[in-house]
Amino acid sequence: MSEATPRAAARVMSRRRLMTAGATVAVGVPTVGAIDGVLITPQHLHTTNHGLASRSPRADAMVRLLQVSDLHLHRIGRLETQLLETLHDSQADVIVFTGDMLDRRVDLWQLETFLRECPQGARRFAILGNWEYEAGVPREALERLYDSQGIELLVNRSVELSTAGTRVRITGLDDLRAGAPDMIAALRDATPTPNHLLLAHCPLSRDVVTMPTDHPVDLLLAGHTHGGQVAPFGLALTLPSGSGRYVAGWYRDAGPPMYVSRGIGTSLIPVRLGATPELVRFEWRLA
Protein backbone atom coordinates (compact mmCIF):
# COMPACT_ATOMS: atom_id res chain seq x y z
CA MET A 1 0.00 0.00 0.00
CA SER A 2 2.80 2.38 0.83
CA GLU A 3 4.51 1.61 -2.54
CA ALA A 4 1.37 1.67 -4.72
CA THR A 5 0.15 5.00 -3.49
CA PRO A 6 3.18 7.05 -4.68
CA ARG A 7 3.05 5.25 -8.05
CA ALA A 8 -0.64 5.96 -8.50
CA ALA A 9 -0.09 9.55 -7.50
CA ALA A 10 2.73 9.84 -10.05
CA ARG A 11 0.47 8.47 -12.79
CA VAL A 12 -2.23 10.97 -11.90
CA MET A 13 0.29 13.80 -11.95
CA SER A 14 1.58 12.64 -15.38
CA ARG A 15 -1.96 12.63 -16.77
CA ARG A 16 -2.57 16.09 -15.37
CA ARG A 17 0.64 17.41 -16.89
CA LEU A 18 -0.28 15.88 -20.25
CA MET A 19 -3.76 17.39 -20.12
CA THR A 20 -2.33 20.76 -19.13
CA ALA A 21 0.20 20.60 -21.98
CA GLY A 22 -2.55 19.62 -24.41
CA ALA A 23 -4.73 22.49 -23.31
CA THR A 24 -1.80 24.88 -23.66
CA VAL A 25 -1.16 23.67 -27.21
CA ALA A 26 -4.88 23.83 -28.06
CA VAL A 27 -4.99 27.45 -26.95
CA GLY A 28 -1.47 28.39 -28.05
CA VAL A 29 -1.50 27.18 -31.65
CA PRO A 30 -4.59 29.21 -32.70
CA THR A 31 -3.24 32.18 -30.77
CA VAL A 32 0.13 32.03 -32.53
CA GLY A 33 -1.68 31.56 -35.86
CA ALA A 34 -3.87 34.58 -35.19
CA ILE A 35 -0.87 36.73 -34.28
CA ASP A 36 0.99 35.60 -37.38
CA GLY A 37 -2.03 36.08 -39.65
CA VAL A 38 -2.80 39.60 -38.42
CA LEU A 39 0.54 41.10 -37.39
CA ILE A 40 3.40 39.22 -39.08
CA THR A 41 2.63 37.67 -42.48
CA PRO A 42 0.55 40.60 -43.87
CA GLN A 43 3.48 42.95 -43.19
CA HIS A 44 6.26 40.79 -44.64
CA LEU A 45 6.94 41.54 -48.31
CA HIS A 46 8.56 38.75 -50.31
CA THR A 47 10.12 39.36 -53.73
CA THR A 48 10.09 36.35 -56.03
CA ASN A 49 12.54 36.30 -58.95
CA HIS A 50 11.91 34.51 -62.22
CA GLY A 51 13.58 34.03 -65.56
CA LEU A 52 11.60 33.88 -68.77
CA ALA A 53 12.52 33.55 -72.43
CA SER A 54 10.41 34.43 -75.47
CA ARG A 55 10.47 32.35 -78.61
CA SER A 56 13.98 32.43 -80.14
CA PRO A 57 15.43 34.69 -77.41
CA ARG A 58 18.39 36.93 -78.19
CA ALA A 59 21.36 36.93 -75.85
CA ASP A 60 21.57 40.74 -75.83
CA ALA A 61 17.88 41.62 -75.29
CA MET A 62 16.51 41.51 -71.77
CA VAL A 63 13.89 43.51 -69.89
CA ARG A 64 13.49 43.77 -66.11
CA LEU A 65 9.78 43.53 -65.38
CA LEU A 66 7.98 44.01 -62.05
CA GLN A 67 4.40 43.05 -61.22
CA VAL A 68 2.48 44.79 -58.43
CA SER A 69 -0.96 43.31 -57.85
CA ASP A 70 -3.87 43.64 -55.41
CA LEU A 71 -2.43 46.48 -53.36
CA HIS A 72 -5.83 47.26 -51.74
CA LEU A 73 -4.33 50.49 -50.53
CA HIS A 74 -5.83 52.12 -47.42
CA ARG A 75 -2.73 53.86 -46.09
CA ILE A 76 0.99 54.01 -46.69
CA GLY A 77 2.31 52.02 -43.77
CA ARG A 78 5.28 49.75 -43.18
CA LEU A 79 4.40 47.26 -45.93
CA GLU A 80 3.76 49.94 -48.54
CA THR A 81 6.96 51.78 -47.60
CA GLN A 82 8.91 48.54 -47.95
CA LEU A 83 7.29 47.99 -51.34
CA LEU A 84 8.27 51.47 -52.55
CA GLU A 85 11.85 51.00 -51.37
CA THR A 86 12.07 47.65 -53.17
CA LEU A 87 10.62 49.15 -56.35
CA HIS A 88 13.27 51.88 -56.31
CA ASP A 89 16.08 49.39 -55.68
CA SER A 90 14.96 47.08 -58.49
CA GLN A 91 15.96 49.33 -61.42
CA ALA A 92 13.04 47.95 -63.41
CA ASP A 93 12.48 48.73 -67.08
CA VAL A 94 8.73 48.07 -66.90
CA ILE A 95 6.33 48.02 -63.94
CA VAL A 96 2.79 46.67 -64.31
CA PHE A 97 -0.06 47.10 -61.83
CA THR A 98 -2.50 44.24 -62.34
CA GLY A 99 -5.66 45.51 -60.67
CA ASP A 100 -7.32 45.99 -57.27
CA MET A 101 -5.01 48.85 -56.40
CA LEU A 102 -7.70 50.16 -54.05
CA ASP A 103 -11.08 49.01 -52.83
CA ARG A 104 -12.60 52.25 -51.53
CA ARG A 105 -13.34 55.38 -53.50
CA VAL A 106 -12.18 57.56 -50.60
CA ASP A 107 -8.64 56.19 -50.99
CA LEU A 108 -8.00 57.71 -54.43
CA TRP A 109 -5.77 60.35 -52.84
CA GLN A 110 -3.78 57.62 -51.07
CA LEU A 111 -3.23 55.89 -54.39
CA GLU A 112 -2.09 59.14 -55.98
CA THR A 113 0.42 59.63 -53.16
CA PHE A 114 1.69 56.07 -53.53
CA LEU A 115 2.09 56.30 -57.31
CA ARG A 116 3.86 59.64 -56.99
CA GLU A 117 6.51 57.88 -54.88
CA CYS A 118 6.97 55.03 -57.38
CA PRO A 119 10.06 54.99 -59.65
CA GLN A 120 9.62 57.44 -62.52
CA GLY A 121 12.24 55.98 -64.86
CA ALA A 122 10.38 52.76 -65.69
CA ARG A 123 7.57 52.46 -68.24
CA ARG A 124 4.43 51.80 -66.19
CA PHE A 125 1.08 50.25 -67.10
CA ALA A 126 -2.07 49.41 -65.16
CA ILE A 127 -5.27 47.43 -65.61
CA LEU A 128 -8.52 47.31 -63.64
CA GLY A 129 -9.55 44.68 -61.12
CA ASN A 130 -12.97 43.83 -59.80
CA TRP A 131 -12.59 46.08 -56.74
CA GLU A 132 -12.12 49.28 -58.73
CA TYR A 133 -15.57 48.53 -60.15
CA GLU A 134 -17.17 47.29 -56.94
CA ALA A 135 -15.94 50.31 -54.99
CA GLY A 136 -17.63 52.61 -57.50
CA VAL A 137 -14.41 54.37 -58.51
CA PRO A 138 -15.20 56.36 -61.69
CA ARG A 139 -13.16 55.19 -64.67
CA GLU A 140 -12.49 58.80 -65.64
CA ALA A 141 -11.06 59.57 -62.20
CA LEU A 142 -8.70 56.60 -62.40
CA GLU A 143 -7.64 57.49 -65.92
CA ARG A 144 -6.84 61.06 -64.85
CA LEU A 145 -4.95 59.83 -61.80
CA TYR A 146 -2.85 57.32 -63.73
CA ASP A 147 -2.22 59.77 -66.54
CA SER A 148 -1.05 62.44 -64.08
CA GLN A 149 1.60 59.99 -62.85
CA GLY A 150 2.73 58.90 -66.31
CA ILE A 151 1.02 55.51 -66.12
CA GLU A 152 -1.00 54.10 -69.02
CA LEU A 153 -4.30 52.46 -68.08
CA LEU A 154 -4.99 49.60 -70.47
CA VAL A 155 -8.63 48.50 -70.64
CA ASN A 156 -9.04 46.23 -73.67
CA ARG A 157 -6.17 48.16 -75.17
CA SER A 158 -2.73 47.33 -76.46
CA VAL A 159 0.45 49.35 -76.78
CA GLU A 160 3.75 48.64 -78.46
CA LEU A 161 7.10 49.76 -77.15
CA SER A 162 10.65 49.36 -78.23
CA THR A 163 13.10 48.14 -75.64
CA ALA A 164 16.50 46.48 -75.77
CA GLY A 165 16.46 46.88 -79.53
CA THR A 166 13.29 44.87 -80.10
CA ARG A 167 9.51 45.30 -80.02
CA VAL A 168 7.25 44.36 -77.10
CA ARG A 169 3.46 44.45 -77.11
CA ILE A 170 1.63 44.93 -73.81
CA THR A 171 -2.09 44.15 -73.82
CA GLY A 172 -4.38 44.92 -70.90
CA LEU A 173 -7.78 43.25 -70.56
CA ASP A 174 -10.80 44.56 -68.71
CA ASP A 175 -11.69 42.68 -65.52
CA LEU A 176 -13.41 39.33 -66.02
CA ARG A 177 -15.79 39.57 -63.05
CA ALA A 178 -16.96 43.16 -63.22
CA GLY A 179 -15.99 44.31 -66.71
CA ALA A 180 -16.01 42.92 -70.24
CA PRO A 181 -12.62 41.58 -71.41
CA ASP A 182 -12.24 41.65 -75.18
CA MET A 183 -9.02 40.53 -76.85
CA ILE A 184 -10.35 41.34 -80.31
CA ALA A 185 -10.96 44.95 -79.34
CA ALA A 186 -7.66 45.13 -77.49
CA LEU A 187 -5.67 44.04 -80.54
CA ARG A 188 -7.65 45.82 -83.24
CA ASP A 189 -5.24 47.36 -85.78
CA ALA A 190 -2.26 45.94 -83.86
CA THR A 191 0.60 44.31 -85.73
CA PRO A 192 2.12 41.09 -84.38
CA THR A 193 5.30 41.55 -82.34
CA PRO A 194 7.97 39.04 -81.36
CA ASN A 195 7.24 39.57 -77.63
CA HIS A 196 3.72 39.78 -76.21
CA LEU A 197 2.78 40.42 -72.57
CA LEU A 198 -0.87 40.07 -71.54
CA LEU A 199 -2.26 41.54 -68.31
CA ALA A 200 -5.52 40.13 -66.90
CA HIS A 201 -6.61 40.60 -63.29
CA CYS A 202 -8.54 37.32 -62.96
CA PRO A 203 -6.52 34.21 -63.87
CA LEU A 204 -9.65 32.45 -65.15
CA SER A 205 -9.34 34.81 -68.14
CA ARG A 206 -6.72 32.37 -69.44
CA ASP A 207 -9.43 29.75 -69.93
CA VAL A 208 -12.43 31.79 -71.06
CA VAL A 209 -11.06 34.65 -73.16
CA THR A 210 -10.27 33.76 -76.77
CA MET A 211 -6.58 34.25 -77.54
CA PRO A 212 -6.01 35.18 -81.22
CA THR A 213 -3.51 32.92 -82.93
CA ASP A 214 -1.89 35.78 -84.86
CA HIS A 215 -0.87 37.47 -81.57
CA PRO A 216 0.56 34.61 -79.48
CA VAL A 217 1.09 35.47 -75.83
CA ASP A 218 4.54 34.89 -74.34
CA LEU A 219 3.58 35.76 -70.77
CA LEU A 220 0.25 36.31 -68.99
CA LEU A 221 0.31 38.07 -65.63
CA ALA A 222 -2.67 37.84 -63.25
CA GLY A 223 -3.48 38.37 -59.59
CA HIS A 224 -6.86 38.42 -57.81
CA THR A 225 -6.45 35.21 -55.76
CA HIS A 226 -4.15 36.55 -53.00
CA GLY A 227 -2.78 33.02 -53.00
CA GLY A 228 -5.91 32.15 -51.03
CA GLN A 229 -5.04 34.87 -48.46
CA VAL A 230 -5.78 32.38 -45.68
CA ALA A 231 -3.88 29.28 -46.75
CA PRO A 232 -2.52 27.31 -43.77
CA PHE A 233 0.30 25.01 -44.85
CA GLY A 234 -0.14 26.43 -48.37
CA LEU A 235 -3.69 25.10 -48.74
CA ALA A 236 -6.09 27.84 -49.85
CA LEU A 237 -9.31 27.56 -47.87
CA THR A 238 -11.28 29.63 -50.38
CA LEU A 239 -10.73 31.55 -53.60
CA PRO A 240 -12.75 34.42 -55.09
CA SER A 241 -14.83 33.80 -58.19
CA GLY A 242 -12.77 34.49 -61.27
CA SER A 243 -9.87 32.39 -59.96
CA GLY A 244 -10.87 29.12 -61.58
CA ARG A 245 -8.38 26.38 -60.77
CA TYR A 246 -5.56 28.85 -60.25
CA VAL A 247 -4.10 29.81 -56.86
CA ALA A 248 -0.59 31.23 -57.20
CA GLY A 249 2.67 30.86 -59.10
CA TRP A 250 3.42 29.42 -62.52
CA TYR A 251 0.99 27.63 -64.83
CA ARG A 252 2.62 26.29 -67.98
CA ASP A 253 0.09 23.69 -69.11
CA ALA A 254 -2.38 24.26 -71.96
CA GLY A 255 -2.48 27.95 -72.81
CA PRO A 256 0.10 30.72 -72.57
CA PRO A 257 2.55 30.66 -69.66
CA MET A 258 0.85 32.43 -66.76
CA TYR A 259 2.11 33.70 -63.44
CA VAL A 260 -0.47 34.40 -60.71
CA SER A 261 0.76 36.82 -58.06
CA ARG A 262 -0.26 36.46 -54.41
CA GLY A 263 -0.60 40.25 -54.41
CA ILE A 264 0.28 42.76 -51.73
CA GLY A 265 -2.74 43.69 -49.62
CA THR A 266 -5.74 41.98 -48.10
CA SER A 267 -9.42 41.95 -48.99
CA LEU A 268 -12.47 41.76 -46.72
CA ILE A 269 -10.44 40.77 -43.64
CA PRO A 270 -6.95 42.13 -42.75
CA VAL A 271 -5.46 38.66 -42.44
CA ARG A 272 -2.89 36.66 -44.38
CA LEU A 273 -1.81 33.19 -43.35
CA GLY A 274 0.45 31.00 -45.49
CA ALA A 275 0.21 33.49 -48.37
CA THR A 276 2.91 36.13 -47.95
CA PRO A 277 2.56 39.45 -49.82
CA GLU A 278 4.45 39.18 -53.09
CA LEU A 279 6.27 41.51 -55.45
CA VAL A 280 7.11 39.61 -58.64
CA ARG A 281 10.30 40.29 -60.61
CA PHE A 282 11.07 38.84 -64.04
CA GLU A 283 14.18 38.90 -66.17
CA TRP A 284 12.61 38.43 -69.58
CA ARG A 285 14.87 37.39 -72.44
CA LEU A 286 13.32 38.93 -75.56
CA ALA A 287 13.19 37.64 -79.10
The 8 nearest C-alpha neighbors of each residue, nearest first, counted from 0:
[[1, 3, 2, 4, 5, 6, 7, 8],
 [0, 2, 4, 3, 5, 6, 7, 8],
 [3, 1, 0, 4, 5, 6, 7, 8],
 [4, 2, 6, 0, 5, 1, 7, 8],
 [3, 5, 7, 6, 2, 1, 8, 0],
 [6, 4, 8, 7, 3, 2, 9, 1],
 [7, 5, 9, 3, 8, 4, 10, 2],
 [8, 6, 10, 4, 9, 5, 3, 11],
 [7, 9, 5, 11, 6, 10, 4, 12],
 [10, 8, 6, 12, 7, 11, 5, 13],
 [11, 9, 13, 7, 12, 8, 14, 6],
 [12, 10, 8, 14, 9, 13, 15, 7],
 [11, 13, 15, 9, 10, 14, 16, 8],
 [14, 12, 10, 16, 15, 11, 9, 17],
 [15, 13, 17, 11, 16, 12, 18, 10],
 [14, 16, 12, 18, 13, 17, 19, 11],
 [15, 17, 19, 13, 14, 18, 20, 12],
 [18, 16, 14, 20, 15, 19, 21, 13],
 [19, 17, 21, 15, 20, 16, 22, 14],
 [18, 20, 16, 22, 21, 17, 15, 23],
 [21, 19, 23, 17, 18, 22, 16, 24],
 [22, 20, 18, 24, 23, 19, 17, 25],
 [21, 23, 25, 19, 24, 20, 18, 26],
 [22, 24, 20, 26, 21, 25, 27, 19],
 [23, 25, 27, 21, 26, 22, 28, 20],
 [26, 24, 22, 23, 27, 28, 21, 29],
 [25, 27, 23, 24, 28, 29, 22, 30],
 [26, 28, 24, 30, 23, 29, 25, 31],
 [27, 29, 31, 30, 24, 26, 25, 32],
 [30, 28, 32, 31, 27, 33, 26, 25],
 [29, 31, 27, 33, 32, 28, 34, 26],
 [30, 32, 34, 28, 33, 29, 27, 35],
 [33, 31, 29, 35, 30, 34, 36, 28],
 [32, 34, 36, 30, 35, 31, 29, 37],
 [35, 33, 31, 37, 32, 36, 38, 30],
 [34, 36, 39, 32, 33, 38, 37, 40],
 [37, 35, 272, 271, 33, 270, 34, 40],
 [36, 38, 270, 34, 35, 33, 39, 41],
 [37, 39, 35, 34, 36, 40, 41, 42],
 [40, 38, 35, 42, 41, 37, 36, 43],
 [39, 41, 43, 42, 36, 275, 35, 271],
 [42, 40, 271, 39, 43, 276, 37, 270],
 [43, 41, 78, 40, 39, 44, 38, 77],
 [44, 42, 40, 41, 39, 45, 276, 275],
 [45, 43, 276, 277, 42, 46, 78, 275],
 [44, 46, 277, 276, 278, 47, 43, 275],
 [47, 45, 278, 277, 279, 48, 44, 280],
 [46, 48, 279, 280, 45, 278, 49, 277],
 [49, 47, 280, 281, 279, 46, 50, 282],
 [50, 48, 281, 280, 282, 51, 47, 279],
 [49, 51, 282, 281, 283, 52, 48, 284],
 [50, 52, 283, 284, 282, 49, 53, 281],
 [51, 53, 284, 283, 56, 285, 54, 50],
 [54, 52, 285, 56, 286, 217, 284, 55],
 [53, 55, 56, 286, 52, 193, 217, 285],
 [54, 56, 286, 53, 57, 52, 285, 193],
 [57, 55, 286, 285, 53, 54, 284, 52],
 [58, 56, 286, 59, 60, 285, 55, 284],
 [57, 59, 60, 56, 284, 61, 285, 286],
 [58, 60, 57, 61, 163, 284, 285, 56],
 [61, 59, 163, 285, 57, 58, 284, 164],
 [60, 62, 284, 283, 285, 163, 59, 282],
 [61, 63, 283, 282, 92, 64, 284, 60],
 [64, 62, 282, 91, 92, 281, 283, 93],
 [63, 65, 93, 281, 280, 91, 94, 92],
 [66, 64, 280, 94, 279, 95, 281, 93],
 [65, 67, 95, 279, 94, 96, 278, 68],
 [68, 66, 96, 278, 95, 97, 65, 262],
 [67, 69, 262, 97, 96, 70, 222, 98],
 [70, 68, 99, 262, 100, 71, 263, 98],
 [69, 71, 100, 264, 263, 72, 68, 99],
 [72, 70, 101, 100, 264, 69, 102, 99],
 [71, 73, 101, 70, 74, 100, 110, 264],
 [74, 72, 106, 71, 109, 75, 101, 103],
 [75, 73, 72, 76, 109, 79, 106, 110],
 [74, 76, 79, 80, 77, 73, 113, 109],
 [75, 77, 79, 78, 74, 80, 81, 73],
 [76, 78, 80, 79, 81, 75, 42, 82],
 [79, 77, 81, 42, 80, 76, 82, 44],
 [78, 80, 82, 75, 81, 76, 77, 83],
 [81, 79, 83, 77, 82, 78, 76, 84],
 [80, 82, 78, 84, 79, 83, 77, 85],
 [81, 83, 79, 85, 80, 84, 86, 78],
 [84, 82, 86, 80, 85, 81, 117, 79],
 [83, 85, 81, 87, 86, 82, 80, 88],
 [86, 84, 88, 82, 87, 83, 89, 81],
 [87, 85, 83, 89, 84, 88, 82, 118],
 [86, 88, 84, 85, 89, 118, 83, 90],
 [87, 89, 85, 86, 90, 84, 91, 83],
 [88, 90, 86, 91, 87, 85, 65, 63],
 [91, 89, 88, 87, 92, 86, 63, 121],
 [90, 92, 63, 89, 93, 64, 121, 65],
 [91, 93, 121, 63, 62, 64, 122, 90],
 [94, 92, 122, 64, 121, 91, 123, 65],
 [95, 93, 65, 123, 64, 66, 122, 121],
 [94, 96, 124, 66, 125, 123, 97, 67],
 [97, 95, 125, 67, 68, 98, 66, 124],
 [98, 96, 68, 126, 200, 125, 95, 67],
 [97, 99, 128, 127, 126, 100, 200, 69],
 [100, 98, 69, 128, 101, 130, 71, 131],
 [99, 101, 70, 71, 69, 98, 72, 68],
 [102, 100, 71, 72, 99, 103, 70, 131],
 [101, 103, 130, 134, 71, 131, 99, 104],
 [104, 102, 134, 105, 106, 101, 136, 107],
 [103, 105, 136, 106, 134, 107, 135, 102],
 [104, 106, 103, 107, 108, 109, 136, 102],
 [107, 105, 109, 108, 104, 103, 73, 110],
 [108, 106, 110, 109, 105, 104, 111, 101],
 [107, 109, 111, 110, 106, 112, 105, 113],
 [110, 108, 106, 112, 107, 111, 113, 74],
 [109, 111, 113, 107, 108, 112, 114, 106],
 [110, 112, 108, 114, 109, 113, 115, 107],
 [113, 111, 109, 115, 110, 114, 108, 116],
 [112, 114, 110, 116, 115, 111, 109, 117],
 [115, 113, 117, 111, 116, 112, 110, 148],
 [114, 116, 112, 113, 117, 111, 148, 118],
 [115, 117, 114, 113, 112, 118, 83, 119],
 [116, 118, 114, 115, 83, 119, 113, 86],
 [119, 117, 87, 120, 121, 116, 86, 83],
 [118, 120, 121, 117, 122, 149, 116, 115],
 [119, 121, 118, 122, 92, 91, 90, 93],
 [122, 120, 92, 93, 119, 91, 123, 118],
 [121, 123, 93, 92, 94, 120, 124, 150],
 [124, 122, 94, 150, 95, 93, 121, 151],
 [123, 125, 151, 95, 150, 152, 96, 94],
 [126, 124, 96, 152, 95, 97, 153, 151],
 [125, 127, 98, 153, 97, 152, 171, 154],
 [128, 126, 98, 174, 173, 131, 99, 129],
 [129, 127, 98, 99, 174, 200, 130, 131],
 [128, 130, 177, 132, 131, 174, 176, 133],
 [131, 129, 133, 102, 132, 99, 128, 134],
 [130, 132, 134, 136, 129, 133, 128, 102],
 [133, 131, 130, 135, 129, 134, 136, 177],
 [132, 134, 130, 135, 131, 129, 177, 102],
 [135, 133, 103, 131, 102, 132, 136, 130],
 [134, 136, 132, 133, 137, 104, 131, 103],
 [135, 137, 104, 134, 131, 132, 138, 140],
 [138, 136, 140, 139, 135, 141, 132, 131],
 [137, 139, 141, 140, 142, 136, 132, 131],
 [138, 140, 142, 137, 141, 143, 144, 136],
 [141, 139, 143, 137, 138, 142, 144, 136],
 [142, 140, 144, 138, 143, 139, 145, 137],
 [141, 143, 139, 145, 144, 140, 146, 138],
 [144, 142, 146, 140, 141, 145, 147, 139],
 [143, 145, 141, 147, 142, 146, 140, 111],
 [146, 144, 150, 148, 142, 147, 143, 141],
 [145, 147, 149, 143, 148, 150, 144, 142],
 [146, 148, 144, 145, 149, 143, 150, 142],
 [149, 147, 145, 146, 150, 115, 144, 114],
 [148, 150, 146, 147, 145, 151, 123, 119],
 [151, 149, 145, 123, 124, 146, 148, 152],
 [152, 150, 124, 125, 153, 146, 145, 123],
 [153, 151, 125, 126, 124, 154, 142, 150],
 [152, 154, 171, 156, 126, 125, 155, 151],
 [153, 155, 173, 156, 172, 171, 126, 152],
 [156, 154, 185, 172, 173, 171, 181, 184],
 [157, 155, 185, 153, 154, 171, 170, 186],
 [156, 158, 170, 185, 169, 186, 171, 153],
 [159, 157, 169, 168, 170, 160, 156, 189],
 [160, 158, 168, 167, 169, 166, 157, 161],
 [161, 159, 167, 166, 162, 168, 158, 169],
 [160, 162, 166, 165, 167, 164, 159, 163],
 [161, 163, 164, 165, 166, 160, 167, 62],
 [162, 164, 60, 165, 61, 161, 62, 59],
 [165, 163, 162, 161, 60, 166, 59, 285],
 [164, 166, 162, 161, 163, 167, 286, 60],
 [167, 165, 161, 160, 192, 162, 193, 194],
 [168, 166, 194, 160, 159, 195, 161, 192],
 [167, 169, 159, 195, 158, 196, 194, 192],
 [170, 168, 196, 158, 157, 197, 195, 159],
 [171, 169, 157, 197, 156, 198, 196, 168],
 [170, 172, 153, 198, 154, 155, 156, 126],
 [173, 171, 155, 180, 199, 154, 198, 174],
 [172, 174, 180, 154, 155, 178, 179, 127],
 [175, 173, 178, 128, 176, 177, 127, 200],
 [174, 176, 178, 180, 177, 201, 179, 173],
 [177, 175, 174, 178, 129, 241, 201, 240],
 [176, 178, 129, 174, 175, 132, 179, 133],
 [179, 177, 174, 173, 175, 176, 180, 129],
 [178, 180, 173, 175, 181, 174, 177, 176],
 [181, 179, 173, 172, 175, 174, 155, 178],
 [180, 182, 184, 183, 155, 185, 179, 172],
 [183, 181, 185, 184, 186, 155, 180, 210],
 [184, 182, 186, 185, 181, 187, 211, 155],
 [183, 185, 187, 182, 181, 186, 155, 156],
 [184, 186, 156, 155, 182, 183, 157, 187],
 [187, 185, 189, 183, 184, 157, 182, 188],
 [186, 188, 184, 189, 185, 183, 182, 157],
 [189, 187, 186, 190, 185, 184, 183, 157],
 [190, 188, 186, 187, 191, 157, 158, 185],
 [189, 191, 192, 188, 214, 186, 187, 213],
 [192, 190, 214, 189, 213, 193, 168, 215],
 [193, 191, 194, 166, 167, 168, 190, 195],
 [192, 194, 286, 166, 195, 167, 191, 54],
 [195, 193, 167, 192, 168, 217, 53, 286],
 [194, 196, 168, 216, 217, 167, 169, 197],
 [197, 195, 169, 218, 219, 217, 168, 216],
 [196, 198, 219, 170, 169, 171, 218, 220],
 [197, 199, 171, 220, 219, 170, 172, 221],
 [200, 198, 221, 172, 201, 220, 171, 197],
 [199, 201, 221, 222, 128, 97, 98, 223],
 [202, 200, 241, 203, 223, 199, 204, 221],
 [203, 201, 204, 221, 242, 205, 200, 245],
 [202, 204, 243, 205, 242, 241, 201, 206],
 [205, 203, 202, 207, 208, 206, 201, 175],
 [206, 204, 203, 202, 207, 208, 254, 255],
 [205, 207, 204, 203, 208, 254, 209, 202],
 [206, 208, 204, 205, 209, 203, 210, 175],
 [209, 207, 204, 206, 205, 210, 182, 180],
 [210, 208, 211, 207, 182, 206, 205, 181],
 [209, 211, 208, 212, 182, 215, 214, 216],
 [212, 210, 213, 214, 209, 215, 182, 183],
 [211, 213, 214, 215, 210, 216, 209, 191],
 [212, 214, 211, 215, 191, 210, 190, 216],
 [215, 213, 212, 191, 211, 216, 195, 192],
 [216, 214, 212, 213, 217, 211, 195, 210],
 [215, 217, 195, 218, 255, 196, 214, 197],
 [216, 218, 195, 53, 196, 194, 255, 215],
 [217, 219, 196, 256, 216, 257, 197, 255],
 [220, 218, 257, 197, 198, 196, 256, 258],
 [219, 221, 198, 258, 257, 259, 199, 197],
 [222, 220, 259, 200, 199, 202, 201, 198],
 [221, 223, 260, 259, 200, 224, 68, 201],
 [222, 224, 201, 225, 200, 69, 221, 242],
 [223, 225, 226, 227, 222, 246, 238, 242],
 [226, 224, 261, 228, 227, 262, 223, 222],
 [227, 225, 261, 247, 224, 246, 228, 274],
 [226, 228, 235, 225, 229, 238, 230, 224],
 [229, 227, 225, 271, 226, 274, 230, 272],
 [230, 228, 272, 271, 227, 235, 231, 236],
 [229, 231, 235, 234, 273, 233, 227, 272],
 [232, 230, 273, 233, 234, 272, 229, 235],
 [231, 233, 234, 273, 230, 272, 235, 274],
 [234, 232, 230, 231, 273, 235, 274, 226],
 [233, 235, 230, 231, 232, 236, 227, 273],
 [236, 234, 230, 227, 237, 229, 233, 226],
 [235, 237, 230, 234, 229, 227, 238, 231],
 [238, 236, 235, 227, 239, 229, 230, 228],
 [237, 239, 227, 224, 242, 240, 235, 236],
 [240, 238, 242, 241, 224, 237, 223, 227],
 [241, 239, 242, 238, 243, 176, 201, 203],
 [240, 242, 201, 203, 243, 176, 239, 202],
 [243, 241, 203, 240, 202, 245, 201, 239],
 [242, 244, 203, 245, 241, 240, 202, 246],
 [245, 243, 242, 246, 203, 202, 238, 241],
 [244, 246, 243, 242, 247, 202, 203, 259],
 [247, 245, 226, 224, 227, 244, 259, 242],
 [248, 246, 259, 226, 260, 261, 245, 249],
 [247, 249, 259, 258, 260, 250, 246, 261],
 [248, 250, 258, 257, 251, 259, 247, 256],
 [251, 249, 257, 252, 256, 258, 248, 259],
 [250, 252, 256, 249, 257, 253, 255, 254],
 [251, 253, 250, 254, 256, 255, 257, 249],
 [254, 252, 251, 255, 256, 250, 206, 205],
 [253, 255, 252, 256, 205, 251, 206, 257],
 [254, 256, 216, 257, 217, 218, 219, 251],
 [257, 255, 251, 218, 250, 219, 254, 217],
 [258, 256, 219, 250, 220, 249, 218, 255],
 [257, 259, 249, 220, 248, 221, 250, 260],
 [260, 258, 247, 221, 248, 222, 220, 257],
 [259, 261, 222, 262, 247, 221, 248, 258],
 [260, 262, 225, 226, 277, 247, 276, 222],
 [263, 261, 68, 69, 260, 225, 277, 276],
 [262, 264, 276, 70, 69, 277, 68, 261],
 [265, 263, 70, 71, 69, 262, 276, 266],
 [264, 266, 269, 71, 270, 268, 267, 263],
 [265, 267, 268, 269, 264, 71, 102, 270],
 [266, 268, 269, 265, 270, 102, 71, 228],
 [267, 269, 270, 266, 265, 271, 37, 228],
 [270, 268, 265, 37, 266, 267, 271, 41],
 [271, 269, 37, 36, 268, 41, 265, 272],
 [272, 270, 36, 228, 41, 229, 40, 274],
 [271, 273, 229, 36, 274, 230, 231, 228],
 [272, 274, 230, 231, 233, 232, 275, 229],
 [275, 273, 272, 228, 226, 271, 230, 276],
 [274, 276, 40, 277, 273, 41, 43, 45],
 [277, 275, 263, 44, 262, 45, 261, 41],
 [278, 276, 45, 262, 261, 263, 46, 44],
 [277, 279, 46, 67, 66, 45, 47, 280],
 [280, 278, 66, 47, 65, 46, 277, 48],
 [281, 279, 65, 48, 64, 47, 49, 66],
 [282, 280, 49, 64, 50, 283, 63, 48],
 [281, 283, 63, 50, 62, 51, 49, 64],
 [282, 284, 51, 62, 61, 52, 281, 50],
 [283, 285, 61, 52, 56, 60, 51, 53],
 [286, 284, 56, 60, 53, 61, 283, 57],
 [285, 56, 57, 55, 53, 193, 54, 194]]
